[in-house]
């Protein structure tokens, strides 16, 4: 329970339940998805699953699990009571009660819980270190946010601005680096898809039979996939997956039959025995699609980086079903004027 307010202007925000939203179920769900992702990953590397199957059974469940666990920790760490007064902020948890003078508090801003659309209030000290995160499930959360931020805004110093500005610049830099990476990957995939499409067009027309030197015959690290590395004269070494029976036939062979383009020996394939990749993302069309998606994401993230540098953040409020533009955690624009007036 909260202590008796020391000042008549103190506002008490009490949480009758130390936890809310059943964090136990979130923890169980997150752990279950992580186990599912591990099993899916092991199954994928032990069999011939495509990239799409691998992501569906391992990557996506892991992303969802991280969001569930982050939300679970957010709910588990809810304070028991918060007293907001003109002189200090008092936070009571299950373990202790601490009182912070406003001069000790650096910033207070709202942000989404990791990998979720749920909001939390992050209160930091003057060094930018988190004092506490208050999940949106805390009773009277919107009014709590307004009251805390109003006292922060009333402080005569610029500590809050400096902390949030420093964090915004880090976020902007991360967005820029990520955008450059996505753009580079998109260009690389597009060029590879173009080369694959060209090779597929040239081999039936200009391809001639030949022999490739077997550089290495081995089993992939998953212990299942049979592979060989071979080289046509004048070309680079090529690594391909082959049928187990064909792999056995090459046990004592030094060469393997191939089809290649004499003018461009790098364009080649095994005459037989190679396992064709059936995953859509391994085809030129799939590569172009992935490249296009990556390019759109790169442009979006690069466009976002200068806004993030300046402290802006675009978020969707699933409760009010509107878009909100925030700067340093404060709403500066909303797709509905009524929501902006309430912010």
C-alpha positions as CSV (number, residue, x, y, z in Angstrom):
1,X,0.0,0.0,0.0
2,X,1.0,3.6,-0.5
3,X,2.2,5.9,2.2
4,X,0.0,8.8,3.3
5,X,0.8,11.7,0.9
6,X,3.0,14.3,2.5
7,X,1.7,17.2,0.4
8,X,-1.9,18.0,-0.4
9,X,-1.0,18.3,-4.1
10,X,0.5,14.8,-4.2
11,X,-1.4,12.4,-6.6
12,X,-1.5,8.8,-5.7
13,X,-1.5,6.1,-8.5
14,X,-2.1,2.8,-6.9
15,X,-2.0,-0.6,-8.4
16,X,-4.3,-3.0,-6.5
17,X,-2.6,-6.0,-8.1
18,X,1.2,-6.2,-8.2
19,X,0.9,-8.0,-11.5
20,X,-1.7,-7.6,-14.3
21,X,-2.4,-9.2,-17.7
22,X,-1.3,-12.7,-16.6
23,X,2.5,-12.4,-17.2
24,X,2.9,-16.1,-16.4
25,X,1.0,-17.0,-19.6
26,X,3.2,-14.7,-21.6
27,X,6.4,-16.3,-20.2
28,X,5.0,-19.8,-20.9
29,X,4.0,-18.7,-24.4
30,X,7.4,-17.2,-25.1
31,X,9.3,-20.2,-23.8
32,X,7.1,-22.5,-25.8
33,X,7.7,-20.6,-29.0
34,X,11.5,-20.6,-28.4
35,X,11.4,-24.4,-27.9
36,X,9.3,-24.7,-31.1
37,X,11.8,-22.5,-33.0
38,X,14.8,-24.6,-31.8
39,X,13.0,-27.8,-32.9
40,X,12.1,-26.2,-36.2
41,X,15.7,-25.0,-36.8
42,X,17.2,-28.4,-36.0
43,X,14.6,-30.1,-38.3
44,X,15.3,-27.5,-41.1
45,X,19.1,-28.0,-41.1
46,X,18.6,-31.8,-40.9
47,X,16.4,-32.0,-44.0
48,X,15.9,-30.1,-47.3
49,X,13.7,-27.3,-46.1
50,X,13.8,-24.1,-48.1
51,X,14.5,-20.6,-46.7
52,X,10.8,-19.8,-46.4
53,X,10.2,-22.9,-44.3
54,X,13.2,-22.2,-42.1
55,X,12.0,-18.6,-41.4
56,X,8.4,-19.8,-40.7
57,X,9.5,-22.5,-38.3
58,X,12.3,-20.6,-36.5
59,X,12.8,-16.9,-37.2
60,X,9.2,-15.8,-36.9
61,X,8.4,-17.8,-33.7
62,X,11.6,-16.3,-32.2
63,X,10.5,-12.8,-32.9
64,X,7.1,-13.3,-31.4
65,X,8.7,-15.1,-28.4
66,X,10.9,-12.1,-27.7
67,X,7.9,-9.8,-27.8
68,X,6.0,-12.1,-25.4
69,X,8.9,-12.3,-22.9
70,X,9.5,-8.5,-23.0
71,X,5.8,-7.9,-22.3
72,X,5.9,-10.5,-19.5
73,X,8.8,-8.8,-17.8
74,X,7.1,-5.4,-18.3
75,X,4.0,-6.7,-16.5
76,X,5.9,-8.5,-13.8
77,X,7.8,-5.4,-12.8
78,X,4.8,-3.2,-12.3
79,X,5.2,-0.9,-9.2
80,X,2.7,-1.2,-6.4
81,X,2.2,2.5,-6.0
82,X,3.4,5.8,-7.5
83,X,3.0,9.1,-5.8
84,X,3.5,12.2,-8.0
85,X,4.1,15.4,-6.1
86,X,5.5,18.9,-6.7
87,X,8.7,18.1,-4.8
88,X,9.4,14.4,-5.6
89,X,8.3,11.2,-7.2
90,X,7.8,8.2,-4.9
91,X,7.9,4.7,-6.3
92,X,6.9,1.7,-4.3
93,X,7.6,-1.8,-5.5
94,X,7.2,-5.2,-3.8
95,X,10.8,-4.9,-2.4
96,X,11.1,-1.2,-1.4
97,X,9.9,2.3,-1.6
98,X,12.2,5.0,-3.0
99,X,11.7,8.8,-3.2
100,X,13.3,10.8,-6.0
101,X,13.5,14.5,-6.0
102,X,12.7,16.0,-9.4
103,X,16.3,17.2,-9.6
104,X,17.3,13.5,-9.6
105,X,15.1,12.6,-12.5
106,X,16.4,13.2,-16.0
107,X,13.6,12.3,-18.4
108,X,10.3,10.6,-18.8
109,X,9.1,9.3,-22.2
110,X,6.8,6.7,-23.6
111,X,8.0,3.9,-25.9
112,X,6.8,0.6,-27.1
113,X,7.7,-2.6,-25.3
114,X,10.2,-4.6,-27.4
115,X,8.6,-6.3,-30.4
116,X,5.1,-5.3,-29.3
117,X,2.6,-2.4,-29.8
118,X,2.2,-2.0,-26.1
119,X,3.4,1.3,-24.5
120,X,5.4,1.9,-21.3
121,X,6.6,5.0,-19.5
122,X,10.4,5.0,-19.0
123,X,11.7,7.2,-16.3
124,X,15.4,7.8,-16.1
125,X,17.9,9.5,-13.8
126,X,20.0,12.5,-14.9
127,X,22.6,10.1,-16.4
128,X,20.0,8.5,-18.6
129,X,19.9,5.3,-16.6
130,X,16.4,3.7,-16.3
131,X,14.8,4.1,-12.9
132,X,11.7,2.2,-13.7
133,X,9.5,1.3,-16.7
134,X,5.7,1.5,-16.1
135,X,3.6,-0.7,-18.4
136,X,0.4,0.7,-19.9
137,X,-1.7,-1.7,-17.9
138,X,-0.9,0.3,-14.8
139,X,-4.2,1.9,-13.5
140,X,-4.8,5.4,-14.8
141,X,-1.7,5.1,-17.0
142,X,-2.5,8.1,-19.4
143,X,-3.0,10.5,-16.5
144,X,0.2,9.2,-14.8
145,X,2.2,9.9,-18.0
146,X,0.8,13.4,-18.3
147,X,1.5,14.3,-14.6
148,X,5.1,13.0,-14.7
149,X,5.9,14.6,-18.0
150,X,4.4,17.9,-16.8
151,X,6.8,18.0,-13.9
152,X,9.7,17.1,-16.1
153,X,8.8,19.8,-18.6
154,X,8.6,22.4,-15.7
155,X,12.2,21.8,-14.7
156,X,14.5,24.8,-15.4
157,X,17.3,22.7,-16.8
158,X,17.6,20.9,-20.2
159,X,18.6,17.5,-18.8
160,X,15.6,15.8,-20.3
161,X,16.3,17.3,-23.8
162,X,20.0,16.2,-23.6
163,X,19.2,12.7,-22.6
164,X,16.5,12.2,-25.2
165,X,18.5,13.9,-27.9
166,X,21.5,11.7,-27.3
167,X,19.3,8.6,-27.5
168,X,17.6,9.9,-30.7
169,X,20.9,10.4,-32.4
170,X,21.9,6.8,-31.6
171,X,18.6,5.6,-33.0
172,X,19.1,7.7,-36.1
173,X,22.6,6.3,-36.6
174,X,21.3,2.7,-36.2
175,X,18.6,3.4,-38.8
176,X,21.1,4.8,-41.2
177,X,23.4,1.8,-40.9
178,X,20.6,-0.7,-41.1
179,X,19.2,1.1,-44.2
180,X,22.6,1.0,-45.9
181,X,22.9,-2.7,-45.1
182,X,19.4,-3.5,-46.5
183,X,20.2,-1.4,-49.6
184,X,23.5,-3.2,-50.2
185,X,21.8,-6.6,-49.7
186,X,19.0,-5.7,-52.1
187,X,21.5,-4.7,-54.8
188,X,23.5,-7.9,-54.3
189,X,20.5,-10.1,-54.5
190,X,19.2,-8.3,-57.6
191,X,22.6,-8.7,-59.3
192,X,22.8,-12.4,-58.4
193,X,19.2,-13.0,-59.6
194,X,20.1,-11.3,-62.9
195,X,23.1,-13.5,-63.3
196,X,21.1,-16.6,-62.5
197,X,18.4,-15.6,-65.0
198,X,21.0,-15.0,-67.7
199,X,22.7,-18.4,-67.0
200,X,19.3,-20.2,-67.2
201,X,18.8,-18.6,-70.6
202,X,22.3,-19.2,-72.0
203,X,22.8,-22.9,-70.9
204,X,20.1,-24.4,-73.1
205,X,21.2,-22.4,-76.1
206,X,25.1,-22.2,-75.9
207,X,25.8,-25.0,-73.3
208,X,28.1,-27.8,-74.4
209,X,29.1,-31.1,-72.6
210,X,32.4,-31.1,-70.7
211,X,34.2,-32.3,-67.7
212,X,34.6,-30.6,-64.3
213,X,37.4,-31.3,-61.9
214,X,36.1,-32.5,-58.5
215,X,37.8,-30.3,-55.9
216,X,36.0,-31.8,-52.9
217,X,33.4,-34.4,-52.1
218,X,31.9,-34.0,-48.6
219,X,28.9,-34.2,-46.3
220,X,27.5,-30.8,-45.2
221,X,27.7,-29.9,-41.4
222,X,24.1,-31.0,-40.9
223,X,25.3,-34.6,-41.5
224,X,22.6,-35.3,-44.1
225,X,23.2,-33.2,-47.3
226,X,25.7,-34.6,-49.8
227,X,27.7,-32.0,-51.7
228,X,30.6,-31.6,-54.1
229,X,32.8,-28.8,-55.1
230,X,33.9,-28.8,-58.8
231,X,35.6,-26.5,-61.2
232,X,35.4,-26.1,-65.0
233,X,38.7,-24.9,-66.7
234,X,38.7,-21.2,-66.4
235,X,35.9,-20.9,-63.9
236,X,35.5,-20.5,-60.2
237,X,34.9,-23.4,-57.8
238,X,31.2,-24.2,-57.6
239,X,29.5,-25.9,-54.6
240,X,26.3,-28.0,-55.3
241,X,24.1,-30.4,-53.5
242,X,23.8,-33.8,-55.3
243,X,21.7,-36.9,-55.0
244,X,23.1,-39.4,-52.4
245,X,23.3,-42.2,-55.1
246,X,25.2,-39.9,-57.5
247,X,27.5,-38.8,-54.6
248,X,28.3,-42.4,-53.9
249,X,29.2,-43.0,-57.6
250,X,31.8,-40.2,-57.5
251,X,33.7,-41.9,-54.6
252,X,36.7,-42.6,-56.8
253,X,36.1,-40.1,-59.6
254,X,38.3,-37.1,-60.3
255,X,36.0,-35.5,-62.8
256,X,32.2,-35.0,-63.2
257,X,30.2,-34.5,-66.4
258,X,29.0,-30.9,-66.8
259,X,27.3,-28.5,-69.2
260,X,29.0,-25.1,-69.7
261,X,29.2,-22.1,-71.9
262,X,32.7,-22.0,-73.6
263,X,32.8,-18.2,-73.8
264,X,31.8,-17.9,-70.2
265,X,32.9,-21.0,-68.3
266,X,31.5,-19.6,-65.0
267,X,28.1,-20.4,-66.4
268,X,27.9,-24.1,-65.9
269,X,25.9,-26.9,-64.2
270,X,26.2,-30.6,-63.6
271,X,24.9,-32.7,-66.5
272,X,23.0,-34.8,-64.0
273,X,22.7,-35.7,-60.3
274,X,22.3,-32.1,-58.9
275,X,19.3,-31.5,-56.7
276,X,17.3,-28.7,-58.0
277,X,16.3,-26.0,-55.5
278,X,12.5,-25.8,-55.3
279,X,12.2,-22.9,-52.9
280,X,10.7,-19.9,-54.6
281,X,13.3,-17.5,-53.1
282,X,16.1,-19.5,-54.8
283,X,14.6,-18.7,-58.3
284,X,15.4,-15.5,-60.2
285,X,11.8,-14.3,-59.8
286,X,12.0,-15.0,-56.1
287,X,15.3,-13.2,-55.9
288,X,13.9,-10.1,-57.6
289,X,10.9,-10.1,-55.2
290,X,13.2,-10.3,-52.2
291,X,15.4,-7.7,-53.6
292,X,12.4,-5.3,-54.2
293,X,11.2,-5.9,-50.7
294,X,14.6,-5.2,-49.3
295,X,14.9,-2.0,-51.4
296,X,11.6,-0.7,-50.2
297,X,12.6,-1.4,-46.6
298,X,16.0,0.3,-47.2
299,X,14.4,3.4,-48.5
300,X,11.9,3.4,-45.6
301,X,14.6,3.0,-43.0
302,X,16.9,5.5,-44.6
303,X,14.0,8.0,-44.8
304,X,13.3,7.4,-41.2
305,X,16.9,7.9,-40.0
306,X,16.9,11.8,-40.2
307,X,13.5,11.9,-38.4
308,X,14.8,9.5,-35.7
309,X,18.0,11.7,-35.4
310,X,15.7,14.6,-34.6
311,X,13.7,12.5,-32.0
312,X,10.6,11.8,-34.1
313,X,8.9,8.4,-34.0
314,X,5.8,7.2,-36.0
315,X,3.6,4.7,-34.2
316,X,0.2,3.1,-34.5
317,X,-2.2,3.2,-31.6
318,X,-4.2,0.0,-31.8
319,X,-6.6,1.2,-29.1
320,X,-7.7,4.4,-30.8
321,X,-6.9,3.0,-34.3
322,X,-4.9,6.0,-35.3
323,X,-1.4,7.0,-36.3
324,X,0.7,9.2,-34.0
325,X,3.9,11.1,-34.6
326,X,5.9,11.7,-31.5
327,X,8.9,13.7,-30.7
328,X,10.9,12.7,-27.6
329,X,7.9,10.6,-26.5
330,X,5.3,13.5,-26.8
331,X,2.6,13.3,-29.4
332,X,3.0,16.2,-31.9
333,X,0.6,14.9,-34.6
334,X,-2.3,12.4,-34.8
335,X,-4.4,11.2,-37.7
336,X,-7.4,12.4,-35.7
337,X,-7.4,15.8,-34.1
338,X,-9.4,14.6,-31.1
339,X,-6.6,12.3,-30.1
340,X,-4.1,15.1,-30.3
341,X,-6.2,17.2,-28.0
342,X,-6.2,14.4,-25.5
343,X,-2.5,13.8,-25.7
